[in-house]
Amino acid sequence: DVPVILVGDFNSSPEDQPFESAFGLGTLIPPYLQAVGKGYHDLWLSKKKPRDVYTCCFSADVSDEDAQLYQRIDHIFFEPKAREITKLKAKVLG
């Protein structure tokens, strides 16, 4: 009954869809869908005034200072465990 916060670089976006494994493992569910499928809430989408917050993508060596980020693959999920959440706050830094 303790609320859970799950934070990470999931390399998965809300737009991802299940897909067939190239190695014969059957249908694979992307990490983003696994989290929301287990009852976690996407903090950004749960805010009263959600806005586009992109966290990806840079060149392979992360040297492009003027990168135009276009995708959200780093996430903050939470599971309130039946508690009422009255305020959510998060910032993108850097």
N, C-alpha and C positions, 0 to 999 in steps of 0.2 A: 504493500500500500504506500510505498514511497515513490514520488514522481521521479521519472527517469529522463535525463537529457543525453542525447546521442549526437556527437559532433564528429565530423570527419570529412576527408577528401574521398568521396565515394565514387568519383569518376562516372557518375550517372546523373541524368537529368530527369525532370518531371515528364519530358517528352518521350523518354525511352519506352520501348515496348518489348514484351517477351519475344525471344528469338530462338531459332533452332541452333543447337551446338554444331560446330563444324567437325567435332570429334566424336559424334555419335552418342552424346550424353543426353539427348532429348531436348525438351524446351527449357531454356534458361530464363530466369526472372532477374532483371537488373536490380542492383542494390536499392535504388530509390523506390521501386515498386515493392520490394521486400519489406522495407521499413514501413511504408504507409499501409501495406497489406497486413502488417502485424499490429496496427493500431497507433503507430506513431504519427504525430502531426508535424507538418513542415512549418517551422516557425515563421518563415517569410510569408507564406500564404495564409497564416493564421493571424497576422497583424491586421489591425483595423484599416490601415492604409498601405497595403502591399505595393511595392514598386519594383521595377526591374533591377535586380542586383546580380550582376554577372561576375563569375569568379574564374572564367576560363576563356581563352586559351593563349598561352605564350608560345614562343618558339621552343624547341627542344632544350636549348641551353639557357632559357629564360633571360635572354639578353636584349629583348626588344622592349625598350622603355616606353614606347608609344603604342603598345599592343591595344587593339580594339577588342575588349572582352565581349563575348557574344553568347555565352552559355553559363548556366548555373549547375556546377557539379560538386561543389563543396556545400555541405548542408548542416543545419542544426535541426534536429528532430526532438520532439518531447512527447512523453506519455504522461498525462497528469494523474493517472490512477484514480479517477473519479473525483478529483479535487477541482474546485472552480479556479480557473486561471483568470485573474482580473487585469493583469498587465504583462505585456510582452515587450522586450526591448532587445535590439541587436544592432550592431554597426559593422560595416565593412571598413577595415583599416588597410592602408597601404595602397 
